[in-house]
Amino acid sequence: MENQKEQLSKLIGRYEVLPAAERKKYNEANTRKNFILSLFEILGWDRRSEDVSEEERASGKRVDYAFKINGITIF
């Protein structure tokens, strides 16, 4: 658990040190690659597993990621 807190703190720190102009340059793909996928990993979700699916319909909308437990979308 402590390791997760440290990893999360480092990830947040990487974002916070980005100048505002640099943040504005981030597109969806770069944000995903540099921050979002790392966050999922820190939280224990393996995006390559069946528990995480990309670009799926959930709750009547198209979502970037759906997270599942026992095949049921949780969020």
Secondary structure, DSSP 8 states (H G I E B T S, - for coil): -HHHHHHHHHHHHHHHTS-HHHHHH--HHHHIIIIIHHHHHHTT--TTSTTEEEEEEETTEEEEEEEEETTEE--
